[in-house]
Amino acid sequence: MQSRGWVIATVVFAIAAIGLGAWALSLKSDNDDKDAQIAAAQKQLDAQQQSVAGKLKEAASGIAGDTQQALQDLGTQLDQVQGTATATQQDVEAAINEAQTKADDARTRAEQAGSDAVDKAQAQADEASARADEAAACARGYLSAIGSAFDAGSITAGVEQAKSEIEALQGSCADTLGS
C-alpha cells in the first residue's frame, strides 16, 4: 500500500510539474508577445519621432528661410528709407519752418478771403498741403534719426544718437503731429 501511495504521489507531482511547465511556457509566450508588441510600438514611436523631427526641421528651415528673406527685405527697405531720409537736422528744421510759414500764409489768405468761396477753398487747400508737407518733413526727420542709429559704431551709441535727434525734432514736430 505504501508503494501505491508513492505512485500516486509521484503521479500527482508529475502532473503538477507538467502543469507548472505548461504554465511557465504560457507565461513565456505571453511575455514574448508583450515584448513583440512593445518592440512594434517602439518602432512605430521611432518612426513617428523621425517624421515629427523631419517636419520640425522642415518647418524650422522654412521659418529660417522666411525670416532671412524678411530681414533681407527689411534691409532693402531700410536702405531705401535711409537713402530718402538722409536729411540733416537743419534740413528738417528748415523744411518744417517753410511748411509752417506756407500754412500760416494760407490760413491768413483764407481768413481774408471773406465771402469769396473759391479763394477761401483754395487757401484752405494750400494750408492743408503745407501741413502735409510739414508732417512729411517731420517723418523724414524721424526716419533719418532712426537710420542714423544703424550707422553708429555700437548699438548703444546708435540708440543714444537716435534718441537725441528725435528729442530735438520733438519740439518742432509736436504741434504738427499732435503730441
C-alpha positions as CSV (number, residue, x, y, z in Angstrom):
1,M,0.0,0.0,0.0
2,Q,2.7,2.2,0.7
3,S,4.1,1.8,-2.8
4,R,0.7,2.7,-4.2
5,G,0.8,6.0,-2.1
6,W,4.2,6.6,-3.6
7,V,3.0,6.0,-7.1
8,I,0.0,8.3,-6.6
9,A,2.2,11.0,-5.0
10,T,4.7,10.7,-7.9
11,V,1.9,10.9,-10.5
12,V,0.4,14.0,-8.7
13,F,3.9,15.6,-8.6
14,A,4.4,14.7,-12.2
15,I,1.1,16.2,-13.2
16,A,1.9,19.3,-11.0
17,A,5.3,19.5,-12.7
18,I,3.8,19.2,-16.2
19,G,1.1,21.9,-15.2
20,L,3.8,24.2,-13.9
21,G,5.9,23.6,-17.0
22,A,2.9,24.4,-19.2
23,W,2.1,27.4,-17.1
24,A,5.7,28.6,-17.4
25,L,5.6,28.1,-21.2
26,S,2.3,30.1,-21.4
27,L,3.8,32.9,-19.3
28,K,6.9,32.9,-21.5
29,S,4.7,33.0,-24.6
30,D,2.7,35.9,-23.2
31,N,5.9,37.6,-22.3
32,D,7.3,37.1,-25.8
33,D,4.0,38.5,-27.2
34,K,4.3,41.6,-25.0
35,D,7.9,42.1,-26.0
36,A,6.9,41.9,-29.6
37,Q,4.1,44.4,-29.0
38,I,6.5,46.7,-27.2
39,A,9.1,46.4,-30.0
40,A,6.4,47.2,-32.6
41,A,5.2,50.1,-30.6
42,Q,8.8,51.3,-30.2
43,K,9.4,51.1,-33.9
44,Q,6.1,53.0,-34.6
45,L,7.1,55.6,-32.0
46,D,10.6,55.9,-33.5
47,A,9.1,56.3,-37.0
48,Q,6.7,59.0,-35.7
49,Q,9.5,60.8,-33.9
50,Q,11.6,60.8,-37.1
51,S,8.6,62.0,-39.0
52,V,7.9,64.8,-36.5
53,A,11.6,65.6,-36.3
54,G,11.7,65.8,-40.1
55,K,8.6,68.0,-40.2
56,L,10.0,70.3,-37.4
57,K,13.3,70.5,-39.3
58,E,11.4,71.3,-42.5
59,A,9.3,73.9,-40.7
60,A,12.3,75.4,-39.0
61,S,14.1,75.6,-42.3
62,G,11.1,77.2,-43.8
63,I,10.8,79.7,-41.0
64,A,14.5,80.4,-41.2
65,G,14.2,81.0,-44.9
66,D,11.2,83.2,-44.5
67,T,12.9,85.1,-41.7
68,Q,16.1,85.5,-43.7
69,Q,14.0,86.8,-46.7
70,A,12.1,89.2,-44.4
71,L,15.3,90.5,-43.0
72,Q,16.7,91.0,-46.4
73,D,13.5,92.8,-47.5
74,L,13.7,94.9,-44.4
75,G,17.3,95.7,-45.1
76,T,16.4,96.7,-48.6
77,Q,13.6,98.9,-47.3
78,L,15.9,100.5,-44.7
79,D,18.4,101.2,-47.4
80,Q,15.7,102.9,-49.4
81,V,14.4,104.8,-46.4
82,Q,17.9,105.8,-45.4
83,G,18.6,106.9,-49.0
84,T,15.5,109.1,-49.0
85,A,15.7,110.2,-45.3
86,T,19.3,111.4,-45.1
87,A,18.2,114.9,-44.3
88,T,20.2,116.6,-41.6
89,Q,18.6,118.1,-38.6
90,Q,18.9,121.6,-40.1
91,D,17.3,120.5,-43.4
92,V,14.4,119.0,-41.5
93,E,14.0,122.2,-39.3
94,A,14.1,124.3,-42.5
95,A,11.5,122.2,-44.2
96,I,9.3,122.3,-41.2
97,N,9.6,126.1,-40.8
98,E,9.0,126.6,-44.5
99,A,5.8,124.4,-44.3
100,Q,4.6,126.2,-41.2
101,T,5.1,129.6,-43.0
102,K,3.2,128.4,-46.0
103,A,0.4,127.1,-43.8
104,D,0.2,130.3,-41.8
105,D,0.2,132.3,-45.1
106,A,-2.6,130.1,-46.4
107,R,-4.6,130.5,-43.2
108,T,-4.2,134.3,-43.4
109,R,-5.4,134.2,-47.0
110,A,-8.4,132.0,-46.1
111,E,-9.3,134.5,-43.3
112,Q,-9.0,137.4,-45.7
113,A,-11.0,135.7,-48.5
114,G,-14.1,136.6,-46.7
115,S,-17.1,135.8,-48.8
116,D,-15.2,134.6,-51.9
117,A,-15.7,130.8,-51.5
118,V,-13.3,129.9,-54.3
119,D,-10.4,131.9,-52.8
120,K,-11.2,130.6,-49.3
121,A,-11.3,127.0,-50.5
122,Q,-8.0,127.4,-52.4
123,A,-6.4,129.0,-49.4
124,Q,-7.6,126.1,-47.2
125,A,-6.3,123.6,-49.6
126,D,-3.0,125.3,-49.7
127,E,-2.9,125.3,-45.9
128,A,-3.7,121.6,-45.8
129,S,-1.0,120.9,-48.4
130,A,1.5,122.9,-46.3
131,R,0.5,121.0,-43.2
132,A,1.1,117.7,-45.1
133,D,4.5,119.0,-46.2
134,E,5.2,119.8,-42.5
135,A,4.2,116.3,-41.4
136,A,6.3,114.8,-44.2
137,A,9.3,116.8,-43.1
138,C,8.8,115.6,-39.5
139,A,8.5,112.0,-40.8
140,R,11.8,112.4,-42.8
141,G,13.5,113.7,-39.7
142,Y,12.3,110.8,-37.6
143,L,13.4,108.3,-40.3
144,S,16.7,110.0,-40.6
145,A,17.2,109.8,-36.8
146,I,16.3,106.2,-36.8
147,G,18.5,105.5,-39.8
148,S,21.5,107.2,-38.1
149,A,21.3,104.5,-35.3
150,F,22.4,101.9,-37.8
151,D,25.4,104.0,-38.9
152,A,26.8,104.3,-35.3
153,G,29.8,102.3,-34.0
154,S,27.7,100.4,-31.5
155,I,24.1,99.7,-30.7
156,T,24.2,101.8,-27.6
157,A,25.8,104.8,-29.3
158,G,23.3,104.4,-32.2
159,V,20.3,104.4,-29.8
160,E,21.6,107.4,-27.9
161,Q,22.2,109.3,-31.1
162,A,18.8,108.5,-32.5
163,K,17.2,109.4,-29.1
164,S,18.9,112.8,-29.1
165,E,17.9,113.5,-32.7
166,I,14.3,112.5,-32.0
167,E,14.2,114.7,-28.9
168,A,15.5,117.6,-30.9
169,L,12.8,117.1,-33.5
170,Q,10.1,116.7,-30.9
171,G,10.0,120.4,-30.3
172,S,9.4,121.2,-33.9
173,C,7.1,118.4,-34.7
174,A,5.0,118.4,-31.5
175,D,2.3,120.7,-32.9
176,T,2.3,119.1,-36.3
177,L,1.9,115.5,-35.0
178,G,-0.3,116.5,-32.2
179,S,1.9,115.1,-29.4
